[in-house]
């Protein structure tokens, strides 16, 4: 390769990397500003300002979040949170954040605070600002130590170019294949195949499981069959990151649970799609 071509490639790669890093930092800053507004101006004001007009939240099923918060009365309860992980598409307009939260009921209820973990998918609007497209959370035990450090994903090698720009059918087919394997074999087998090695999984009543090994070990303690059906999906312009949400059902010898799930899919350096994040929003069961 000629020196000029080598320099041009390196310049393009460095420029793209810096642009993605800047976009990721702007996403983290948006999450922190959202949390600061909640502390300073109250939960209602913060959610009304930061949710997209078509944002989805779970109460317990999926509903329009903006409409929900506009109808809510202001409260003296407080919700504090901060991001400890964030990732973004190469195109910089779609990303997600997660981290611990602390909900303190209003003083007149005289109830103790409850710990949790939030998850938010963010999308960039036409004016460059970030808005929450989907928001969910779980309750967790009291952490043994504060989770404060922010982790950002390592710069990854770009996956091979796609032959088609229409990825909605691809994600939906992956969801069907993932679900079929979990239903016919077991959850642990299916997750071993479809989760990324660095996947993060949130389950109600547990601190997040980080890494494929931790997830599979947890599933094996109460393994069983599962199935799910996607309701909606979205893919980033760079075709390397997307998400789906829908209805799920888990069945074990001792219990049955159903509700709604969220999956974040990411293309790996070899071109394969893997789930890098999952959270469940149970509606009934156990």
PAZAPA-4460 file (N, C-alpha, C; in steps of 0.05 Angstrom, whole numbers, plus 32768, in hexadecimal, padded with zeros to 4 digits):
% residues 286
    n_x    n_y    n_z   ca_x   ca_y   ca_z    c_x    c_y    c_z   seq   type   mol
   8011   7FE8   8000   8000   8000   8000   8012   8019   8000     1      X     A
   800B   802D   7FEF   801A   8045   7FED   8018   8055   8007     2      X     A
   802E   8064   800E   802D   8074   8027   8016   8087   8029     3      X     A
   800E   8093   8012   7FF8   80A6   8012   7FDE   8098   8019     4      X     A
   7FDB   807F   800F   7FC2   8070   8015   7FC2   8068   8032     5      X     A
   7FD9   8060   803D   7FDB   8058   8059   7FD4   8070   806B     6      X     A
   7FDF   8087   8064   7FDA   809F   8074   7FBC   80A6   8073     7      X     A
   7FB0   80A4   805B   7F94   80AA   8058   7F82   8098   8068     8      X     A
   7F89   807E   8068   7F79   806A   8078   7F7C   8070   8096     9      X     A
   7F94   8075   809F   7F98   807B   80BB   7F8A   8095   80C4    10      X     A
   7F8B   80A9   80B2   7F7D   80C2   80B8   7F5F   80BE   80BB    11      X     A
   7F54   80AD   80A8   7F37   80A8   80A8   7F30   8098   80C2    12      X     A
   7F40   8084   80C9   7F3A   8074   80E1   7F3B   8085   80FA    13      X     A
   7F50   8095   80FD   7F53   80A6   8115   7F3D   80BA   8117    14      X     A
   7F36   80C6   8100   7F20   80DA   80FF   7F06   80CE   8108    15      X     A
   7EFF   80B6   80FD   7EE7   80A8   8105   7EE7   80A0   8123    16      X     A
   7EFE   8097   812D   7F00   808F   8149   7EFC   80A7   815B    17      X     A
   7F08   80BE   8154   7F04   80D6   8164   7EE8   80E0   8164    18      X     A
   7EDB   80DE   814C   7EBF   80E6   814A   7EAD   80D5   815B    19      X     A
   7EB2   80BA   815A   7EA2   80A8   816A   7EA6   80AC   8188    20      X     A
   7EBF   80B1   8190   7EC5   80B7   81AC   7EB7   80D0   81B6    21      X     A
   7EB7   80E5   81A5   7EAA   80FD   81AC   7E8C   80F9   81AE    22      X     A
   7E80   80E9   819C   7E63   80E4   819E   7E5C   80D4   81B7    23      X     A
   7E6E   80C1   81BE   7E69   80B1   81D6   7E6A   80C3   81EF    24      X     A
   7E7D   80D5   81EF   7E7F   80E7   8206   7E67   80F9   8208    25      X     A
   7E5C   8102   81F1   7E45   8113   81F2   7E2D   8103   81FC    26      X     A
   7E2C   80E9   81F6   7E16   80D9   8201   7E18   80D6   821F    27      X     A
   7E30   80D1   8229   7E34   80CF   8246   7E2D   80EA   8253    28      X     A
   7E35   8100   8247   7E2E   811A   8252   7E10   811F   8253    29      X     A
   7E02   8115   823E   7DE5   8118   823E   7DD8   8108   8254    30      X     A
   7DE2   80F0   825A   7DD7   80E0   8270   7DDC   80EE   828B    31      X     A
   7DF4   80F8   828E   7DFB   8106   82A7   7DEA   811F   82AB    32      X     A
   7DE5   812E   8295   7DD4   8146   8297   7DB7   813F   829D    33      X     A
   7DAE   8129   8292   7D93   811F   8299   7D91   8119   82B7    34      X     A
   7DA4   810B   82C2   7DA4   8104   82DE   7DA6   811D   82EF    35      X     A
   7DB7   8130   82E7   7DB9   8149   82F6   7D9F   8159   82F7    36      X     A
   7D91   8159   82E0   7D78   8167   82DF   7D63   815A   82F1    37      X     A
   7D64   813F   82F3   7D51   8131   8305   7D56   813A   8322    38      X     A
   7D6F   813D   832A   7D75   8145   8345   7D6E   8162   834A    39      X     A
   7D72   8173   8336   7D6E   8190   833A   7D52   8199   8335    40      X     A
   7D44   818E   8322   7D2A   8198   831A   7D13   8183   831D    41      X     A
   7D1A   816B   8326   7D06   8157   832A   7D04   8143   8314    42      X     A
   7CFA   812B   831A   7CF9   8115   8307   7CE7   811D   82EF    43      X     A
   7CD0   8128   82F4   7CBD   812E   82DE   7CCA   8140   82CA    44      X     A
   7CD5   8156   82D3   7CE1   8169   82C0   7CF8   815C   82B0    45      X     A
   7D08   814C   82BD   7D1F   813F   82B0   7D16   812C   829A    46      X     A
   7D02   811B   82A1   7CF9   8108   828D   7CEA   8115   8276    47      X     A
   7CDA   8129   827C   7CCC   8136   8266   7CDF   8143   8252    48      X     A
   7CF4   814F   825D   7D08   815C   824C   7D19   8149   823C    49      X     A
   7D20   8132   8248   7D34   8121   823C   7D29   8109   822C    50      X     A
   7D0F   8103   8230   7D04   80ED   8220   7CFC   80F7   8205    51      X     A
   7D01   80E6   81F0   7CF7   80EC   81D5   7CD8   80EB   81D5    52      X     A
   7CCC   80F7   81C2   7CAF   80F8   81C0   7CA3   80DB   81BE    53      X     A
   7CB2   80C9   81B1   7CA9   80AE   81AE   7CB8   809A   81C0    54      X     A
   7CC4   80A4   81D5   7CD3   8093   81E7   7CC1   807D   81F4    55      X     A
   7CCE   8066   81F8   7CC0   804F   8205   7CCB   804B   8221    56      X     A
   7CB8   8048   8234   7CBF   8040   824F   7CAD   8028   8256    57      X     A
   7CB2   801B   826D   7CA3   8003   8274   7C96   8008   828F    58      X     A
   7C7A   8006   828F   7C6B   800B   82A8   7C54   7FF7   82AC    59      X     A
   7C56   7FDD   82AD   7C6E   7FCE   82A8   7C72   7FC8   828B    60      X     A
   7C5D   7FC9   827A   7C60   7FC5   825D   7C69   7FDF   8250    61      X     A
   7C70   7FDD   8236   7C7A   7FF5   8227   7C65   8009   8222    62      X     A
   7C6A   8022   8229   7C58   8038   8224   7C68   8051   821B    63      X     A
   7C5A   8065   8212   7C68   807E   820A   7C71   808D   8223    64      X     A
   7C8C   808F   8227   7C97   809B   823F   7C91   80B9   8242    65      X     A
   7C92   80C8   822C   7C8D   80E4   822D   7C71   80EA   8237    66      X     A
   7C5E   80DC   822C   7C42   80E0   8235   7C3E   80D8   8252    67      X     A
   7C4B   80C3   825A   7C49   80BA   8276   7C53   80CF   8289    68      X     A
   7C6B   80DA   8284   7C76   80EE   8297   7C68   8109   8295    69      X     A
   7C5D   8110   827E   7C4D   8129   827D   7C34   8128   828E    70      X     A
   7C29   8110   8291   7C10   810C   82A1   7C16   8109   82BF    71      X     A
   7C2F   8102   82C6   7C35   80FE   82E2   7C37   8118   82F2    72      X     A
   7C2E   8117   830A   7C30   812E   831C   7C4D   8130   8326    73      X     A
   7C58   8148   832A   7C73   814A   8336   7C74   813C   8351    74      X     A
   7C8B   8132   8358   7C8E   8123   8371   7CA6   812D   8380    75      X     A
   7CA6   8129   839B   7CBD   812F   83AB   7CD1   8117   83AC    76      X     A
   7CC9   8101   83A0   7CDB   80EA   839E   7CF3   80F2   838C    77      X     A
   7D0A   80E6   8391   7D21   80ED   8381   7D2D   80D3   8374    78      X     A
   7D38   80D7   835D   7D45   80C1   834F   7D61   80CB   8346    79      X     A
   7D75   80BD   8350   7D91   80C5   8349   7D9E   80AD   833A    80      X     A
   7DAE   80B3   8327   7DBC   809E   8318   7DD4   80A9   830A    81      X     A
   7DE5   8098   8300   7DFC   80A0   82F0   7E05   8089   82DE    82      X     A
   7E0F   808E   82C6   7E17   8079   82B4   7E32   806D   82BC    83      X     A
   7E33   8052   82BA   7E4D   8044   82BE   7E55   8035   82A5    84      X     A
   7E43   8034   8291   7E4B   8029   8277   7E3B   8037   8261    85      X     A
   7E48   803B   824B   7E3B   8047   8234   7E48   803D   821A    86      X     A
   7E38   803A   8205   7E43   8032   81EB   7E33   8041   81D6    87      X     A
   7E3E   8043   81BE   7E32   8052   81A9   7E38   8046   818E    88      X     A
   7E26   804A   817B   7E2A   8041   8160   7E41   8051   8153    89      X     A
   7E4D   8046   813E   7E63   8054   8130   7E59   806E   8124    90      X     A
   7E3F   806E   811C   7E34   8086   8110   7E2D   809C   8124    91      X     A
   7E2E   8095   813E   7E2C   80A9   8153   7E10   80B3   8159    92      X     A
   7DFB   80A7   814E   7DE0   80B1   8153   7DCF   809F   8164    93      X     A
   7DD9   8088   816C   7DCB   8075   817C   7DDD   8069   8190    94      X     A
   7DD5   8068   81AA   7DE6   805C   81BE   7DD6   8055   81D7    95      X     A
   7DE4   804A   81EB   7DD6   8042   8203   7DE7   8046   821B    96      X     A
   7DDA   8049   8232   7DE8   804D   824C   7DDB   803C   8261    97      X     A
   7DEA   8036   8276   7DDF   8028   828D   7DEF   802F   82A6    98      X     A
   7DE2   802B   82BD   7DF0   8032   82D6   7DDD   802F   82EE    99      X     A
   7DE8   8033   8306   7DD9   8030   831E   7DC7   8048   8323   100      X     A
   7DB1   8042   8332   7D9E   8058   8339   7D96   8055   8356   101      X     A
   7D8C   806B   8361   7D82   806B   837C   7D68   807B   837D   102      X     A
   7D52   806E   8385   7D38   807B   8386   7D31   807F   83A4   103      X     A
   7D2C   8098   83AB   7D24   809F   83C6   7D07   80A8   83C6   104      X     A
   7CF6   8099   83D4   7CD9   80A1   83D5   7CD6   80BC   83E1   105      X     A
   7CBE   80C9   83DE   7CB9   80E3   83EB   7CBB   80E1   8409   106      X     A
   7CC3   80F6   8417   7CC7   80F4   8434   7CAF   80EB   8443   107      X     A
   7C97   80F3   843A   7C7F   80EC   844A   7C79   80CE   844B   108      X     A
   7C85   80BE   8438   7C80   80A1   8438   7C93   8093   844C   109      X     A
   7CA8   80A0   8454   7CBB   8095   8468   7CC4   8079   8460   110      X     A
   7CCD   8076   8447   7CD6   805C   843D   7CF3   805E   8435   111      X     A
   7D03   8049   8437   7D1F   804A   8430   7D23   804C   8412   112      X     A
   7D3A   8056   8409   7D41   8057   83ED   7D43   803B   83E1   113      X     A
   7D3F   8038   83C7   7D43   801F   83BA   7D58   8022   83A4   114      X     A
   7D68   800D   83A1   7D7D   800D   838D   7D74   8000   8373   115      X     A
   7D80   8008   835E   7D78   7FFD   8344   7D8E   8001   832F   116      X     A
   7D88   7FFA   8317   7D9A   7FFE   8300   7D89   8007   82E9   117      X     A
   7D91   801C   82DB   7D82   8026   82C4   7D90   801E   82AA   118      X     A
   7D80   801F   8295   7D8A   801A   827A   7D7B   802D   8267   119      X     A
   7D8A   803C   8257   7D7D   804F   8244   7D89   804C   8228   120      X     A
   7D78   804C   8214   7D81   804F   81F9   7D7D   806C   81F0   121      X     A
   7D91   8078   81E5   7D90   8094   81DD   7D92   8096   81BE   122      X     A
   7D84   80AA   81B3   7D87   80B0   8197   7D8C   80CD   8193   123      X     A
   7D9C   80D4   817F   7DA3   80F0   817A   7D8E   80FC   8168   124      X     A
   7D85   8114   816E   7D71   8121   815E   7D7E   8131   8147   125      X     A
   7D6E   813D   8137   7D78   814C   8120   7D88   8164   8128   126      X     A
   7D83   816F   8140   7D93   8187   8149   7DAC   817F   8158   127      X     A
   7DB2   8164   815A   7DCA   815B   8167   7DC7   8154   8184   128      X     A
   7DB0   815A   8190   7DAB   8154   81AC   7DA3   8137   81AF   129      X     A
   7DA7   812C   81C7   7DA0   8111   81CD   7D85   810F   81DB   130      X     A
   7D76   80FB   81D4   7D5C   80F6   81E2   7D5A   80D8   81E8   131      X     A
   7D4D   80D1   81FE   7D4A   80B5   8206   7D34   80A9   81F5   132      X     A
   7D3B   8093   81E7   7D28   8085   81D6   7D1A   806E   81E5   133      X     A
   7D28   8063   81F9   7D1D   804C   8208   7D2A   804C   8223   134      X     A
   7D1A   8048   8238   7D25   804A   8253   7D19   8033   8264   135      X     A
   7D2A   8026   8273   7D22   800F   8284   7D33   800E   829D   136      X     A
   7D2B   7FFD   82B0   7D3B   7FFB   82C8   7D32   7FE3   82D8   137      X     A
   7D43   7FDB   82EB   7D3D   7FC5   82FD   7D44   7FCD   8319   138      X     A
   7D39   7FBF   832D   7D42   7FC2   8349   7D58   7FAE   834E   139      X     A
   7D6A   7FB6   8360   7D82   7FA6   8366   7D87   7FA6   8384   140      X     A
   7D96   7F93   838E   7D9F   7F94   83AA   7DB2   7FAC   83AD   141      X     A
   7DB8   7FB2   83C7   7DCC   7FC6   83CD   7DE7   7FBC   83C4   142      X     A
   7DF5   7FCB   83B2   7E0F   7FC2   83A9   7E23   7FC1   83C1   143      X     A
   7E36   7FAE   83BF   7E4A   7FAB   83D4   7E5D   7FC3   83D4   144      X     A
   7E61   7FCF   83BD   7E71   7FE8   83BB   7E65   7FF9   83A5   145      X     A
   7E68   8013   83A8   7E5D   8025   8393   7E68   8020   8378   146      X     A
   7E56   8020   8364   7E5D   801D   8348   7E5F   8038   833B   147      X     A
   7E77   8043   833A   7E79   805F   8331   7E8A   8062   8317   148      X     A
   7E9C   8050   8312   7EAF   8053   82FB   7EA0   8050   82E1   149      X     A
   7EA5   8061   82CE   7E99   805F   82B4   7EAA   804E   82A1   150      X     A
   7E9E   803A   8296   7EAB   8028   8283   7EA2   802E   8267   151      X     A
   7EB5   8031   8255   7EAE   8035   8238   7EBA   801E   8228   152      X     A
   7EAC   8016   8213   7EB6   7FFF   8203   7ED0   8005   81F6   153      X     A
   7EE0   7FF1   81F2   7EF9   7FF4   81E4   7EF3   7FF9   81C6   154      X     A
   7F05   8009   81B9   7F01   800E   819D   7F03   7FF4   818D   155      X     A
   7EEF   7FED   817F   7EEE   7FD3   8171   7EF4   7FD7   8153   156      X     A
   7EFC   7FC1   8147   7F02   7FC0   812B   7EE7   7FC1   811C   157      X     A
   7EE5   7FD0   8107   7ECC   7FD2   80F8   7EC5   7FB8   80EC   158      X     A
   7EAC   7FAF   80EF   7EA3   7F95   80E3   7EA2   7F97   80C4   159      X     A
   7EA1   7F81   80B6   7EA0   7F81   8099   7E88   7F91   808F   160      X     A
   7E8A   7F9B   8077   7E74   7FAA   806B   7E5C   7F98   8066   161      X     A
   7E44   7FA2   806B   7E2C   7F93   8066   7E24   7F94   8049   162      X     A
   7E17   7F7E   8040   7E0D   7F7E   8024   7DF3   7F8D   8021   163      X     A
   7DE4   7F90   8037   7DCB   7F9E   8037   7DC9   7FB2   804E   164      X     A
   7DBB   7FC8   8049   7DB7   7FDC   805E   7D9D   7FD7   806D   165      X     A
   7D8E   7FC3   8066   7D75   7FBE   8073   7D79   7FA9   8089   166      X     A
   7D7E   7FB2   80A1   7D85   7FA0   80B7   7D6D   7F98   80C9   167      X     A
   7D56   7FA5   80C5   7D40   7F9D   80D6   7D39   7F80   80D4   168      X     A
   7D37   7F74   80BB   7D32   7F57   80B9   7D48   7F46   80C5   169      X     A
   7D61   7F50   80C4   7D78   7F41   80CF   7D75   7F3F   80ED   170      X     A
   7D6F   7F55   80FB   7D6C   7F54   8118   7D54   7F43   8120   171      X     A
   7D3F   7F46   8111   7D27   7F36   8118   7D2C   7F18   8115   172      X     A
   7D3B   7F11   8100   7D41   7EF5   80FC   7D54   7EEB   8112   173      X     A
   7D67   7EFB   811A   7D79   7EF4   8131   7D69   7EF0   814A   174      X     A
   7D55   7F01   814F   7D44   7EFE   8167   7D35   7EE4   8166   175      X     A
   7D2A   7EDD   814E   7D1B   7EC4   814C   7D2D   7EAC   8150   176      X     A
   7D46   7EAD   8145   7D58   7E96   8148   7D61   7E93   8165   177      X     A
   7D67   7EAA   8172   7D6E   7EAA   818E   7D58   7E9E   819F   178      X     A
   7D3F   7EA7   819A   7D28   7E9E   81A9   7D23   7E80   81A5   179      X     A
   7D25   7E77   818C   7D21   7E5B   8186   7D34   7E49   8194   180      X     A
   7D4D   7E51   8195   7D61   7E41   81A3   7D5C   7E40   81C1   181      X     A
   7D54   7E57   81CC   7D4E   7E58   81E9   7D35   7E47   81F0   182      X     A
   7D22   7E45   81DD   7D0A   7E36   81E2   7D0F   7E18   81DE   183      X     A
   7D1E   7E10   81CA   7D21   7DF4   81C4   7D38   7DE7   81D3   184      X     A
   7D4C   7DF6   81DA   7D62   7DEC   81EA   7D61   7DF6   8207   185      X     A
   7D6D   7E0D   820C   7D6C   7E19   8227   7D76   7E35   8225   186      X     A
   7D70   7E45   823A   7D79   7E60   823A   7D98   7E62   823B   187      X     A
   7DA5   7E51   824B   7DC2   7E52   824D   7DD0   7E4C   8232   188      X     A
   7DC5   7E39   8223   7DD1   7E32   8209   7DCD   7E49   81F6   189      X     A
   7DB5   7E54   81F5   7DAF   7E6A   81E2   7DC0   7E83   81E8   190      X     A
   7DC1   7E8A   8202   7DD1   7EA1   8209   7DEF   7E9D   8204   191      X     A
   7DF8   7E85   8207   7E14   7E7F   8202   7E1B   7E85   81E5   192      X     A
   7E07   7E81   81D3   7E0C   7E84   81B7   7E08   7EA1   81AE   193      X     A
   7DF5   7EAF   81B9   7DED   7EC9   81AE   7DF7   7EE1   81BD   194      X     A
   7E01   7EDD   81D5   7E0C   7EF4   81E4   7E29   7EF9   81DE   195      X     A
   7E30   7F13   81DE   7E4C   7F1B   81DB   7E5C   7F14   81F4   196      X     A
   7E76   7F11   81F2   7E86   7F0A   8209   7E85   7F1F   821F   197      X     A
   7E80   7F38   8217   7E7F   7F4E   822B   7E63   7F58   8230   198      X     A
   7E4F   7F47   822B   7E33   7F4F   822E   7E2C   7F57   824B   199      X     A
   7E19   7F68   824D   7E0E   7F70   8267   7DF1   7F6A   8268   200      X     A
   7DE9   7F5D   827E   7DCD   7F54   8281   7DC2   7F5D   829C   201      X     A
   7DAA   7F69   829B   7D9D   7F73   82B3   7D84   7F61   82B9   202      X     A
   7D83   7F57   82D2   7D6C   7F47   82DA   7D61   7F53   82F5   203      X     A
   7D47   7F55   82F6   7D3A   7F60   830E   7D44   7F52   8327   204      X     A
   7D4C   7F62   833C   7D54   7F57   8355   7D71   7F4E   8356   205      X     A
   7D80   7F53   8341   7D9D   7F4C   833F   7DAD   7F64   8336   206      X     A
   7DC6   7F65   833F   7DD8   7F78   8333   7DDF   7F6F   8316   207      X     A
   7DE5   7F80   8304   7DEA   7F78   82E8   7DFF   7F62   82E6   208      X     A
   7DFB   7F50   82D3   7E0E   7F3B   82CD   7E1F   7F46   82B6   209      X     A
   7E39   7F45   82B9   7E4B   7F50   82A5   7E5D   7F3A   829A   210      X     A
   7E5B   7F35   8280   7E6B   7F21   8273   7E5B   7F07   826E   211      X     A
   7E60   7EFA   8258   7E51   7EE2   8250   7E53   7ECD   8266   212      X     A
   7E6A   7EC8   8272   7E6D   7EB3   8286   7E5A   7EB8   829D   213      X     A
   7E59   7ED1   82A7   7E48   7ED7   82BE   7E2B   7ED3   82B8   214      X     A
   7E23   7EDB   829F   7E07   7ED7   8297   7DFF   7EBA   8296   215      X     A
   7E10   7EAA   8289   7E0A   7E8E   8285   7E09   7E7F   82A0   216      X     A
   7E1C   7E86   82B2   7E1D   7E79   82CC   7E03   7E80   82DC   217      X     A
   7DF9   7E98   82D9   7DE0   7E9F   82E6   7DC9   7E8F   82DB   218      X     A
   7DC8   7E8C   82C0   7DB2   7E7E   82B4   7DB2   7E61   82BB   219      X     A
   7DC9   7E55   82BD   7DCB   7E39   82C3   7DC0   7E31   82DF   220      X     A
   7DBF   7E45   82F1   7DB5   7E40   830C   7D96   7E3B   830B   221      X     A
   7D89   7E45   82F7   7D6C   7E42   82F4   7D65   7E41   82D7   222      X     A
   7D71   7E2E   82C8   7D6E   7E2D   82AB   7D53   7E24   82A3   223      X     A
   7D4B   7E2A   828B   7D32   7E21   8281   7D2E   7E2B   8264   224      X     A
   7D16   7E2C   825B   7D10   7E34   8240   7D06   7E51   8240   225      X     A
   7D09   7E5E   8229   7D00   7E7A   8226   7CF8   7E7F   820A   226      X     A
   7CE7   7E93   8206   7CE0   7E9B   81EB   7CD9   7EB9   81EC   227      X     A
   7CDC   7EC6   81D5   7CD5   7EE3   81D4   7CCE   7EEB   81B8   228      X     A
   7CBF   7F00   81B7   7CB5   7F0B   819D   7CBB   7F29   819C   229      X     A
   7CCB   7F32   8189   7CD1   7F4F   8188   7CB8   7F60   8180   230      X     A
   7CB7   7F77   818B   7CA2   7F8B   8184   7CAC   7FA0   8172   231      X     A
   7CC5   7FAA   8178   7CD0   7FBF   8168   7CEF   7FBD   8168   232      X     A
   7CFB   7FC9   8154   7D18   7FC9   8151   7D22   7FE2   8143   233      X     A
   7D3B   7FE8   8147   7D48   7FFF   813A   7D65   7FF9   8137   234      X     A
   7D71   8003   8120   7D8D   7FFE   811A   7D9A   8019   8115   235      X     A
   7DB2   801D   811F   7DC1   8036   811A   7DC8   8039   80FD   236      X     A
   7DCD   8052   80F5   7DD4   8058   80D9   7DEE   804A   80D0   237      X     A
   7DFF   8044   80E3   7E19   8037   80DC   7E15   8018   80DA   238      X     A
   7DFE   800E   80E0   7DF8   7FF2   80DD   7E09   7FE0   80EF   239      X     A
   7E11   7FEA   8106   7E21   7FDA   8118   7E15   7FD6   8134   240      X     A
   7DFF   7FE4   8139   7DF2   7FE3   8153   7DD4   7FE6   814F   241      X     A
   7DC5   7FD6   815E   7DA8   7FD7   815C   7D9B   7FCC   8175   242      X     A
   7D81   7FD0   8178   7D73   7FC5   818F   7D58   7FBB   8188   243      X     A
   7D4E   7FA9   8198   7D33   7F9F   8195   7D26   7F9E   81B1   244      X     A
   7D0C   7F9F   81B1   7CFE   7F99   81CA   7CE4   7F8B   81C3   245      X     A
   7CDB   7F7B   81D6   7CC3   7F6B   81D1   7CBA   7F5C   81EA   246      X     A
   7CA9   7F48   81E6   7C9E   7F38   81FC   7CAE   7F1E   81FF   247      X     A
   7CB2   7F16   8218   7CC0   7EFD   821D   7CB1   7EEB   8231   248      X     A
   7CB8   7ED2   8232   7CAE   7EBF   8246   7CC4   7EAC   824D   249      X     A
   7CCA   7EA9   8267   7CDD   7E96   8271   7CCF   7E80   8280   250      X     A
   7CD7   7E67   827C   7CCB   7E51   828A   7CE0   7E3E   8295   251      X     A
   7CDF   7E3A   82AF   7CF0   7E26   82BC   7CDE   7E12   82CB   252      X     A
   7CEB   7DFE   82D7   7CDB   7DEA   82E6   7CCC   7DF7   82FD   253      X     A
   7CD9   7E0B   8309   7CCD   7E17   8321   7CBD   7E31   831C   254      X     A
   7CBF   7E3D   8305   7CB2   7E57   8301   7CAD   7E5D   82E4   255      X     A
   7C9D   7E72   82E1   7C96   7E7D   82C6   7C95   7E9B   82C8   256      X     A
   7CA0   7EA8   82B4   7CA1   7EC6   82B5   7C9D   7ED1   8299   257      X     A
   7C8F   7EE7   8298   7C8C   7EF4   827E   7C8D   7F12   8281   258      X     A
   7C93   7F20   826C   7C96   7F3D   826D   7CA1   7F47   8253   259      X     A
   7CB2   7F5C   8255   7CBE   7F68   823D   7CDD   7F68   8240   260      X     A
   7CEA   7F64   8229   7D07   7F64   8228   7D12   7F7A   8217   261      X     A
   7D2B   7F81   821A   7D39   7F93   8209   7D54   7F86   8202   262      X     A
   7D5A   7F85   81E9   7D74   7F7B   81E0   7D83   7F91   81D0   263      X     A
   7D9D   7F94   81D5   7DAE   7FA5   81C5   7DC0   7F92   81B6   264      X     A
   7DC0   7F94   819B   7DD0   7F83   818A   7DE7   7F94   817F   265      X     A
   7DFF   7F87   817C   7E16   7F96   8172   7E26   7F83   815F   266      X     A
   7E2E   7F8E   8149   7E3E   7F7F   8136   7E5B   7F7D   8141   267      X     A
   7E65   7F64   8141   7E80   7F5F   814B   7E94   7F63   8134   268      X     A
   7EAE   7F64   813A   7EC2   7F67   8126   7EC1   7F52   810F   269      X     A
   7EB7   7F3A   8115   7EB5   7F26   8100   7E9B   7F28   80F0   270      X     A
   7E8B   7F3C   80F7   7E72   7F40   80E8   7E59   7F34   80F5   271      X     A
   7E5D   7F22   8109   7E46   7F15   8116   7E38   7F29   8128   272      X     A
   7E1E   7F25   812B   7E0E   7F35   813E   7E0C   7F26   8158   273      X     A
   7E11   7F35   816E   7E0F   7F29   8189   7DFF   7F3C   819B   274      X     A
   7DF2   7F31   81AF   7DE4   7F42   81C3   7DF8   7F4C   81D7   275      X     A
   7DFA   7F66   81D9   7E0D   7F72   81ED   7DFF   7F7C   8206   276      X     A
   7DE4   7F7D   8205   7DD5   7F85   821C   7DB9   7F79   821B   277      X     A
   7DAF   7F71   8234   7D94   7F68   8236   7D89   7F71   8252   278      X     A
   7D70   7F7A   8252   7D62   7F7E   826B   7D46   7F73   8268   279      X     A
   7D3B   7F6A   827E   7D1F   7F60   827E   7D0F   7F71   8290   280      X     A
   7CF6   7F75   8288   7CE2   7F85   8297   7CCB   7F72   829D   281      X     A
   7CCD   7F62   82B3   7CB8   7F4E   82B9   7C9D   7F5B   82BF   282      X     A
   7C88   7F4E   82B6   7C6C   7F56   82BB   7C5F   7F44   82CF   283      X     A
   7C67   7F2A   82CE   7C5B   7F16   82E0   7C6D   7EFE   82E1   284      X     A
   7C69   7EEE   82F6   7C77   7ED4   82F7   7C86   7ED0   8311   285      X     A
   7C97   7EBC   8310   7CA7   7EB3   8327   7C97   7EA6   833D   286      X     A
***
